[in-house]
Amino acid sequence: MVVDDEPDITLIFALGLEDNDFKVDTFNDPIQALSNFKSGLYDLALLDYKMPNMNGFELYREIRKIDHNVKVCFVTAFKS
């Protein structure tokens, strides 16, 4: 699962992962990603940290309530 509010970013991640034989679901809205998330469906979730409506860490907390085993990696282009 790749979640980023920038469609170009999710596309690049998906292309790279699919070229290496991974099945990838992409979402540009964290709320939609959460509504489609099911326990045991994903091995890895790549989450953008800074997104509108729900940031990546908030999404992570909600995902953890559903599935304790999924690995999560945060990605961001955000500069502090």
Gaussian input, Z-matrix of N, CA and C with variables (Angstrom, degrees):
# hf/3-21g

backbone

0 1
 N
 C     1     B1
 C     2     B2     1     A1
 N     3     B3     2     A2     1     D1
 C     4     B4     3     A3     2     D2
 C     5     B5     4     A4     3     D3
 N     6     B6     5     A5     4     D4
 C     7     B7     6     A6     5     D5
 C     8     B8     7     A7     6     D6
 N     9     B9     8     A8     7     D7
 C    10    B10     9     A9     8     D8
 C    11    B11    10    A10     9     D9
 N    12    B12    11    A11    10    D10
 C    13    B13    12    A12    11    D11
 C    14    B14    13    A13    12    D12
 N    15    B15    14    A14    13    D13
 C    16    B16    15    A15    14    D14
 C    17    B17    16    A16    15    D15
 N    18    B18    17    A17    16    D16
 C    19    B19    18    A18    17    D17
 C    20    B20    19    A19    18    D18
 N    21    B21    20    A20    19    D19
 C    22    B22    21    A21    20    D20
 C    23    B23    22    A22    21    D21
 N    24    B24    23    A23    22    D22
 C    25    B25    24    A24    23    D23
 C    26    B26    25    A25    24    D24
 N    27    B27    26    A26    25    D25
 C    28    B28    27    A27    26    D26
 C    29    B29    28    A28    27    D27
 N    30    B30    29    A29    28    D28
 C    31    B31    30    A30    29    D29
 C    32    B32    31    A31    30    D30
 N    33    B33    32    A32    31    D31
 C    34    B34    33    A33    32    D32
 C    35    B35    34    A34    33    D33
 N    36    B36    35    A35    34    D34
 C    37    B37    36    A36    35    D35
 C    38    B38    37    A37    36    D36
 N    39    B39    38    A38    37    D37
 C    40    B40    39    A39    38    D38
 C    41    B41    40    A40    39    D39
 N    42    B42    41    A41    40    D40
 C    43    B43    42    A42    41    D41
 C    44    B44    43    A43    42    D42
 N    45    B45    44    A44    43    D43
 C    46    B46    45    A45    44    D44
 C    47    B47    46    A46    45    D45
 N    48    B48    47    A47    46    D46
 C    49    B49    48    A48    47    D47
 C    50    B50    49    A49    48    D48
 N    51    B51    50    A50    49    D49
 C    52    B52    51    A51    50    D50
 C    53    B53    52    A52    51    D51
 N    54    B54    53    A53    52    D52
 C    55    B55    54    A54    53    D53
 C    56    B56    55    A55    54    D54
 N    57    B57    56    A56    55    D55
 C    58    B58    57    A57    56    D56
 C    59    B59    58    A58    57    D57
 N    60    B60    59    A59    58    D58
 C    61    B61    60    A60    59    D59
 C    62    B62    61    A61    60    D60
 N    63    B63    62    A62    61    D61
 C    64    B64    63    A63    62    D62
 C    65    B65    64    A64    63    D63
 N    66    B66    65    A65    64    D64
 C    67    B67    66    A66    65    D65
 C    68    B68    67    A67    66    D66
 N    69    B69    68    A68    67    D67
 C    70    B70    69    A69    68    D68
 C    71    B71    70    A70    69    D69
 N    72    B72    71    A71    70    D70
 C    73    B73    72    A72    71    D71
 C    74    B74    73    A73    72    D72
 N    75    B75    74    A74    73    D73
 C    76    B76    75    A75    74    D74
 C    77    B77    76    A76    75    D75
 N    78    B78    77    A77    76    D76
 C    79    B79    78    A78    77    D77
 C    80    B80    79    A79    78    D78
 N    81    B81    80    A80    79    D79
 C    82    B82    81    A81    80    D80
 C    83    B83    82    A82    81    D81
 N    84    B84    83    A83    82    D82
 C    85    B85    84    A84    83    D83
 C    86    B86    85    A85    84    D84
 N    87    B87    86    A86    85    D85
 C    88    B88    87    A87    86    D86
 C    89    B89    88    A88    87    D87
 N    90    B90    89    A89    88    D88
 C    91    B91    90    A90    89    D89
 C    92    B92    91    A91    90    D90
 N    93    B93    92    A92    91    D91
 C    94    B94    93    A93    92    D92
 C    95    B95    94    A94    93    D93
 N    96    B96    95    A95    94    D94
 C    97    B97    96    A96    95    D95
 C    98    B98    97    A97    96    D96
 N    99    B99    98    A98    97    D97
 C   100   B100    99    A99    98    D98
 C   101   B101   100   A100    99    D99
 N   102   B102   101   A101   100   D100
 C   103   B103   102   A102   101   D101
 C   104   B104   103   A103   102   D102
 N   105   B105   104   A104   103   D103
 C   106   B106   105   A105   104   D104
 C   107   B107   106   A106   105   D105
 N   108   B108   107   A107   106   D106
 C   109   B109   108   A108   107   D107
 C   110   B110   109   A109   108   D108
 N   111   B111   110   A110   109   D109
 C   112   B112   111   A111   110   D110
 C   113   B113   112   A112   111   D111
 N   114   B114   113   A113   112   D112
 C   115   B115   114   A114   113   D113
 C   116   B116   115   A115   114   D114
 N   117   B117   116   A116   115   D115
 C   118   B118   117   A117   116   D116
 C   119   B119   118   A118   117   D117
 N   120   B120   119   A119   118   D118
 C   121   B121   120   A120   119   D119
 C   122   B122   121   A121   120   D120
 N   123   B123   122   A122   121   D121
 C   124   B124   123   A123   122   D122
 C   125   B125   124   A124   123   D123
 N   126   B126   125   A125   124   D124
 C   127   B127   126   A126   125   D125
 C   128   B128   127   A127   126   D126
 N   129   B129   128   A128   127   D127
 C   130   B130   129   A129   128   D128
 C   131   B131   130   A130   129   D129
 N   132   B132   131   A131   130   D130
 C   133   B133   132   A132   131   D131
 C   134   B134   133   A133   132   D132
 N   135   B135   134   A134   133   D133
 C   136   B136   135   A135   134   D134
 C   137   B137   136   A136   135   D135
 N   138   B138   137   A137   136   D136
 C   139   B139   138   A138   137   D137
 C   140   B140   139   A139   138   D138
 N   141   B141   140   A140   139   D139
 C   142   B142   141   A141   140   D140
 C   143   B143   142   A142   141   D141
 N   144   B144   143   A143   142   D142
 C   145   B145   144   A144   143   D143
 C   146   B146   145   A145   144   D144
 N   147   B147   146   A146   145   D145
 C   148   B148   147   A147   146   D146
 C   149   B149   148   A148   147   D147
 N   150   B150   149   A149   148   D148
 C   151   B151   150   A150   149   D149
 C   152   B152   151   A151   150   D150
 N   153   B153   152   A152   151   D151
 C   154   B154   153   A153   152   D152
 C   155   B155   154   A154   153   D153
 N   156   B156   155   A155   154   D154
 C   157   B157   156   A156   155   D155
 C   158   B158   157   A157   156   D156
 N   159   B159   158   A158   157   D157
 C   160   B160   159   A159   158   D158
 C   161   B161   160   A160   159   D159
 N   162   B162   161   A161   160   D160
 C   163   B163   162   A162   161   D161
 C   164   B164   163   A163   162   D162
 N   165   B165   164   A164   163   D163
 C   166   B166   165   A165   164   D164
 C   167   B167   166   A166   165   D165
 N   168   B168   167   A167   166   D166
 C   169   B169   168   A168   167   D167
 C   170   B170   169   A169   168   D168
 N   171   B171   170   A170   169   D169
 C   172   B172   171   A171   170   D170
 C   173   B173   172   A172   171   D171
 N   174   B174   173   A173   172   D172
 C   175   B175   174   A174   173   D173
 C   176   B176   175   A175   174   D174
 N   177   B177   176   A176   175   D175
 C   178   B178   177   A177   176   D176
 C   179   B179   178   A178   177   D177
 N   180   B180   179   A179   178   D178
 C   181   B181   180   A180   179   D179
 C   182   B182   181   A181   180   D180
 N   183   B183   182   A182   181   D181
 C   184   B184   183   A183   182   D182
 C   185   B185   184   A184   183   D183
 N   186   B186   185   A185   184   D184
 C   187   B187   186   A186   185   D185
 C   188   B188   187   A187   186   D186
 N   189   B189   188   A188   187   D187
 C   190   B190   189   A189   188   D188
 C   191   B191   190   A190   189   D189
 N   192   B192   191   A191   190   D190
 C   193   B193   192   A192   191   D191
 C   194   B194   193   A193   192   D192
 N   195   B195   194   A194   193   D193
 C   196   B196   195   A195   194   D194
 C   197   B197   196   A196   195   D195
 N   198   B198   197   A197   196   D196
 C   199   B199   198   A198   197   D197
 C   200   B200   199   A199   198   D198
 N   201   B201   200   A200   199   D199
 C   202   B202   201   A201   200   D200
 C   203   B203   202   A202   201   D201
 N   204   B204   203   A203   202   D202
 C   205   B205   204   A204   203   D203
 C   206   B206   205   A205   204   D204
 N   207   B207   206   A206   205   D205
 C   208   B208   207   A207   206   D206
 C   209   B209   208   A208   207   D207
 N   210   B210   209   A209   208   D208
 C   211   B211   210   A210   209   D209
 C   212   B212   211   A211   210   D210
 N   213   B213   212   A212   211   D211
 C   214   B214   213   A213   212   D212
 C   215   B215   214   A214   213   D213
 N   216   B216   215   A215   214   D214
 C   217   B217   216   A216   215   D215
 C   218   B218   217   A217   216   D216
 N   219   B219   218   A218   217   D217
 C   220   B220   219   A219   218   D218
 C   221   B221   220   A220   219   D219
 N   222   B222   221   A221   220   D220
 C   223   B223   222   A222   221   D221
 C   224   B224   223   A223   222   D222
 N   225   B225   224   A224   223   D223
 C   226   B226   225   A225   224   D224
 C   227   B227   226   A226   225   D225
 N   228   B228   227   A227   226   D226
 C   229   B229   228   A228   227   D227
 C   230   B230   229   A229   228   D228
 N   231   B231   230   A230   229   D229
 C   232   B232   231   A231   230   D230
 C   233   B233   232   A232   231   D231
 N   234   B234   233   A233   232   D232
 C   235   B235   234   A234   233   D233
 C   236   B236   235   A235   234   D234
 N   237   B237   236   A236   235   D235
 C   238   B238   237   A237   236   D236
 C   239   B239   238   A238   237   D237

   B1=1.4404
   B2=1.5241
   B3=1.3316
   B4=1.4610
   B5=1.5237
   B6=1.3358
   B7=1.4659
   B8=1.5235
   B9=1.3186
   B10=1.4602
   B11=1.5207
   B12=1.3160
   B13=1.4626
   B14=1.5249
   B15=1.3277
   B16=1.4664
   B17=1.5296
   B18=1.3336
   B19=1.4684
   B20=1.5250
   B21=1.3367
   B22=1.4649
   B23=1.5306
   B24=1.2996
   B25=1.4658
   B26=1.5240
   B27=1.3299
   B28=1.4716
   B29=1.5261
   B30=1.3172
   B31=1.4634
   B32=1.5257
   B33=1.3210
   B34=1.4653
   B35=1.5224
   B36=1.3250
   B37=1.4653
   B38=1.5264
   B39=1.3221
   B40=1.4659
   B41=1.5230
   B42=1.3212
   B43=1.4587
   B44=1.5257
   B45=1.3057
   B46=1.4666
   B47=1.5119
   B48=1.3130
   B49=1.4671
   B50=1.5231
   B51=1.3147
   B52=1.4668
   B53=1.5281
   B54=1.3280
   B55=1.4672
   B56=1.5251
   B57=1.3367
   B58=1.4575
   B59=1.5264
   B60=1.3332
   B61=1.4685
   B62=1.5264
   B63=1.3283
   B64=1.4562
   B65=1.5200
   B66=1.3343
   B67=1.4580
   B68=1.5240
   B69=1.3236
   B70=1.4582
   B71=1.5195
   B72=1.3244
   B73=1.4611
   B74=1.5225
   B75=1.3330
   B76=1.4558
   B77=1.5205
   B78=1.3180
   B79=1.4624
   B80=1.5177
   B81=1.3343
   B82=1.4574
   B83=1.5189
   B84=1.2934
   B85=1.4640
   B86=1.5312
   B87=1.3304
   B88=1.4624
   B89=1.5314
   B90=1.3185
   B91=1.4626
   B92=1.5305
   B93=1.3146
   B94=1.4649
   B95=1.5300
   B96=1.3227
   B97=1.4627
   B98=1.5225
   B99=1.3181
   B100=1.4617
   B101=1.5231
   B102=1.3028
   B103=1.4670
   B104=1.5311
   B105=1.3267
   B106=1.4605
   B107=1.5264
   B108=1.3172
   B109=1.4617
   B110=1.5247
   B111=1.3253
   B112=1.4731
   B113=1.5183
   B114=1.3114
   B115=1.4600
   B116=1.5216
   B117=1.3313
   B118=1.4555
   B119=1.5139
   B120=1.3160
   B121=1.4590
   B122=1.5262
   B123=1.3225
   B124=1.4630
   B125=1.5301
   B126=1.3429
   B127=1.4601
   B128=1.5193
   B129=1.3387
   B130=1.4598
   B131=1.5207
   B132=1.3219
   B133=1.4705
   B134=1.5184
   B135=1.3241
   B136=1.4610
   B137=1.5225
   B138=1.3191
   B139=1.4628
   B140=1.5206
   B141=1.3194
   B142=1.4562
   B143=1.5185
   B144=1.3207
   B145=1.4546
   B146=1.5263
   B147=1.3207
   B148=1.4709
   B149=1.5279
   B150=1.3403
   B151=1.4657
   B152=1.5221
   B153=1.3270
   B154=1.4648
   B155=1.5323
   B156=1.2842
   B157=1.4693
   B158=1.5187
   B159=1.3241
   B160=1.4595
   B161=1.5253
   B162=1.3380
   B163=1.4569
   B164=1.5293
   B165=1.3157
   B166=1.4572
   B167=1.5094
   B168=1.3305
   B169=1.4608
   B170=1.5295
   B171=1.3244
   B172=1.4668
   B173=1.5289
   B174=1.3338
   B175=1.4615
   B176=1.5255
   B177=1.3169
   B178=1.4650
   B179=1.5342
   B180=1.3157
   B181=1.4750
   B182=1.5265
   B183=1.3284
   B184=1.4717
   B185=1.5256
   B186=1.3241
   B187=1.4689
   B188=1.5288
   B189=1.3236
   B190=1.4717
   B191=1.5319
   B192=1.3073
   B193=1.4675
   B194=1.5290
   B195=1.3402
   B196=1.4618
   B197=1.5262
   B198=1.3333
   B199=1.4687
   B200=1.5253
   B201=1.3354
   B202=1.4676
   B203=1.5243
   B204=1.3240
   B205=1.4595
   B206=1.5181
   B207=1.3149
   B208=1.4638
   B209=1.5310
   B210=1.3175
   B211=1.4573
   B212=1.5223
   B213=1.3363
   B214=1.4641
   B215=1.5234
   B216=1.3202
   B217=1.4628
   B218=1.5361
   B219=1.3284
   B220=1.4547
   B221=1.5236
   B222=1.3220
   B223=1.4667
   B224=1.5134
   B225=1.3235
   B226=1.4497
   B227=1.5179
   B228=1.2909
   B229=1.4636
   B230=1.5155
   B231=1.3390
   B232=1.4458
   B233=1.5308
   B234=1.3279
   B235=1.4549
   B236=1.5175
   B237=1.3283
   B238=1.4672
   B239=1.4987
   A1=107.97
   A2=115.44
   A3=121.44
   A4=107.22
   A5=115.76
   A6=120.52
   A7=108.82
   A8=115.17
   A9=122.01
   A10=107.20
   A11=117.69
   A12=120.14
   A13=112.69
   A14=118.08
   A15=122.25
   A16=109.45
   A17=118.36
   A18=120.90
   A19=114.32
   A20=117.71
   A21=119.73
   A22=111.33
   A23=117.03
   A24=121.41
   A25=110.36
   A26=116.79
   A27=118.25
   A28=110.06
   A29=117.69
   A30=120.74
   A31=111.12
   A32=117.57
   A33=121.06
   A34=111.03
   A35=117.42
   A36=120.06
   A37=110.84
   A38=116.31
   A39=120.29
   A40=110.99
   A41=118.08
   A42=120.74
   A43=111.39
   A44=116.51
   A45=120.40
   A46=112.63
   A47=116.81
   A48=120.20
   A49=111.64
   A50=117.02
   A51=120.57
   A52=111.52
   A53=117.79
   A54=121.11
   A55=111.86
   A56=116.13
   A57=121.37
   A58=111.67
   A59=115.25
   A60=123.84
   A61=115.60
   A62=117.12
   A63=120.14
   A64=109.13
   A65=116.40
   A66=121.24
   A67=106.61
   A68=116.52
   A69=120.64
   A70=110.54
   A71=115.80
   A72=122.12
   A73=106.43
   A74=116.14
   A75=120.18
   A76=110.27
   A77=114.31
   A78=121.59
   A79=108.73
   A80=116.11
   A81=121.37
   A82=111.58
   A83=116.75
   A84=122.91
   A85=107.53
   A86=117.81
   A87=119.83
   A88=113.64
   A89=117.89
   A90=120.86
   A91=109.70
   A92=116.45
   A93=120.90
   A94=110.19
   A95=116.94
   A96=120.63
   A97=110.47
   A98=116.35
   A99=120.55
   A100=111.40
   A101=117.83
   A102=120.12
   A103=111.53
   A104=117.92
   A105=121.71
   A106=113.09
   A107=117.40
   A108=121.11
   A109=110.46
   A110=115.48
   A111=121.96
   A112=108.68
   A113=116.75
   A114=121.85
   A115=110.44
   A116=116.25
   A117=122.07
   A118=114.98
   A119=118.14
   A120=120.87
   A121=112.18
   A122=117.12
   A123=120.97
   A124=110.70
   A125=114.61
   A126=120.72
   A127=111.10
   A128=115.74
   A129=121.41
   A130=110.03
   A131=115.74
   A132=122.03
   A133=107.95
   A134=116.34
   A135=122.23
   A136=106.78
   A137=115.82
   A138=120.63
   A139=111.17
   A140=115.78
   A141=120.62
   A142=106.92
   A143=116.42
   A144=118.64
   A145=111.99
   A146=116.94
   A147=120.22
   A148=109.63
   A149=115.46
   A150=122.40
   A151=108.51
   A152=117.16
   A153=119.80
   A154=110.74
   A155=117.22
   A156=126.76
   A157=113.54
   A158=117.86
   A159=122.12
   A160=106.76
   A161=117.47
   A162=117.40
   A163=110.44
   A164=115.92
   A165=120.78
   A166=113.71
   A167=117.59
   A168=119.35
   A169=111.40
   A170=117.00
   A171=119.92
   A172=110.26
   A173=116.46
   A174=120.58
   A175=110.16
   A176=116.72
   A177=121.83
   A178=111.41
   A179=116.46
   A180=120.01
   A181=111.61
   A182=116.62
   A183=120.26
   A184=111.33
   A185=116.92
   A186=120.98
   A187=109.95
   A188=116.97
   A189=121.62
   A190=111.91
   A191=117.53
   A192=120.15
   A193=111.08
   A194=116.54
   A195=121.98
   A196=111.40
   A197=117.05
   A198=121.46
   A199=109.59
   A200=116.36
   A201=120.99
   A202=112.77
   A203=118.26
   A204=121.30
   A205=115.25
   A206=118.23
   A207=120.09
   A208=109.69
   A209=116.07
   A210=121.15
   A211=107.76
   A212=115.80
   A213=120.50
   A214=109.17
   A215=114.41
   A216=121.02
   A217=106.75
   A218=115.85
   A219=120.03
   A220=109.60
   A221=114.80
   A222=121.29
   A223=107.61
   A224=115.83
   A225=118.41
   A226=110.85
   A227=115.72
   A228=121.82
   A229=109.22
   A230=116.49
   A231=123.71
   A232=110.24
   A233=115.99
   A234=121.78
   A235=108.69
   A236=115.49
   A237=117.93
   A238=111.17
   D1=130.48
   D2=175.88
   D3=-122.46
   D4=126.43
   D5=-179.04
   D6=-126.94
   D7=117.36
   D8=177.89
   D9=-153.98
   D10=140.65
   D11=-178.98
   D12=-74.81
   D13=-8.24
   D14=177.90
   D15=-99.79
   D16=111.76
   D17=-178.95
   D18=-56.60
   D19=-34.34
   D20=178.77
   D21=-62.88
   D22=-37.03
   D23=-179.42
   D24=-68.39
   D25=-46.93
   D26=179.87
   D27=-63.36
   D28=-36.31
   D29=178.82
   D30=-63.55
   D31=-45.67
   D32=-179.53
   D33=-62.85
   D34=-45.52
   D35=177.01
   D36=-60.40
   D37=-46.02
   D38=-178.39
   D39=-61.59
   D40=-45.10
   D41=179.88
   D42=-60.90
   D43=-45.61
   D44=179.44
   D45=-63.30
   D46=-43.36
   D47=-179.84
   D48=-70.57
   D49=-43.03
   D50=179.95
   D51=-65.40
   D52=-33.30
   D53=175.01
   D54=-63.04
   D55=-19.41
   D56=178.27
   D57=-108.09
   D58=25.75
   D59=173.14
   D60=68.45
   D61=25.06
   D62=172.95
   D63=-94.42
   D64=144.31
   D65=172.32
   D66=-89.34
   D67=130.33
   D68=-172.52
   D69=-129.00
   D70=132.45
   D71=168.61
   D72=-109.22
   D73=132.45
   D74=-179.90
   D75=-116.25
   D76=147.38
   D77=178.17
   D78=-139.81
   D79=138.41
   D80=176.83
   D81=-104.55
   D82=2.94
   D83=178.76
   D84=-132.73
   D85=118.57
   D86=-178.16
   D87=-62.11
   D88=-31.09
   D89=178.29
   D90=-65.93
   D91=-43.05
   D92=177.53
   D93=-65.22
   D94=-41.01
   D95=177.89
   D96=-58.93
   D97=-45.65
   D98=179.96
   D99=-63.82
   D100=-40.51
   D101=-179.09
   D102=-68.30
   D103=-22.53
   D104=178.14
   D105=-96.43
   D106=-6.18
   D107=-177.10
   D108=-75.58
   D109=131.20
   D110=177.69
   D111=-129.07
   D112=143.16
   D113=178.00
   D114=-59.29
   D115=132.89
   D116=177.27
   D117=81.36
   D118=-4.26
   D119=-177.60
   D120=-78.42
   D121=-34.97
   D122=-175.23
   D123=-119.20
   D124=142.42
   D125=172.61
   D126=-88.14
   D127=-30.03
   D128=-175.29
   D129=-143.28
   D130=139.17
   D131=173.21
   D132=-121.01
   D133=119.76
   D134=173.61
   D135=-97.54
   D136=116.62
   D137=-173.06
   D138=-120.73
   D139=127.63
   D140=170.70
   D141=-68.09
   D142=142.57
   D143=-179.62
   D144=-78.97
   D145=-44.16
   D146=-173.40
   D147=-103.27
   D148=105.35
   D149=178.18
   D150=-138.66
   D151=153.51
   D152=176.61
   D153=-72.50
   D154=156.75
   D155=177.01
   D156=75.15
   D157=-41.39
   D158=-179.64
   D159=-157.65
   D160=122.71
   D161=178.94
   D162=-79.44
   D163=170.71
   D164=-175.71
   D165=-60.93
   D166=-35.59
   D167=-179.99
   D168=-70.35
   D169=-37.35
   D170=175.27
   D171=-64.14
   D172=-41.46
   D173=176.88
   D174=-62.28
   D175=-43.27
   D176=177.17
   D177=-55.31
   D178=-47.20
   D179=-179.70
   D180=-60.53
   D181=-40.36
   D182=178.92
   D183=-69.74
   D184=-39.08
   D185=177.68
   D186=-62.42
   D187=-42.04
   D188=-179.90
   D189=-61.56
   D190=-29.19
   D191=176.69
   D192=-67.88
   D193=-25.35
   D194=-177.54
   D195=-94.43
   D196=-39.79
   D197=-174.39
   D198=-145.28
   D199=113.89
   D200=-179.92
   D201=-81.08
   D202=-12.71
   D203=-172.45
   D204=-96.92
   D205=-18.97
   D206=-177.87
   D207=-64.75
   D208=135.69
   D209=175.59
   D210=-81.48
   D211=143.76
   D212=-178.32
   D213=-128.43
   D214=134.54
   D215=176.39
   D216=-127.68
   D217=128.03
   D218=177.24
   D219=-90.80
   D220=137.79
   D221=175.99
   D222=-129.08
   D223=147.32
   D224=178.31
   D225=-161.41
   D226=152.82
   D227=170.73
   D228=-108.79
   D229=6.91
   D230=-177.29
   D231=-68.01
   D232=129.31
   D233=175.03
   D234=-105.16
   D235=133.82
   D236=178.03
   D237=-93.89

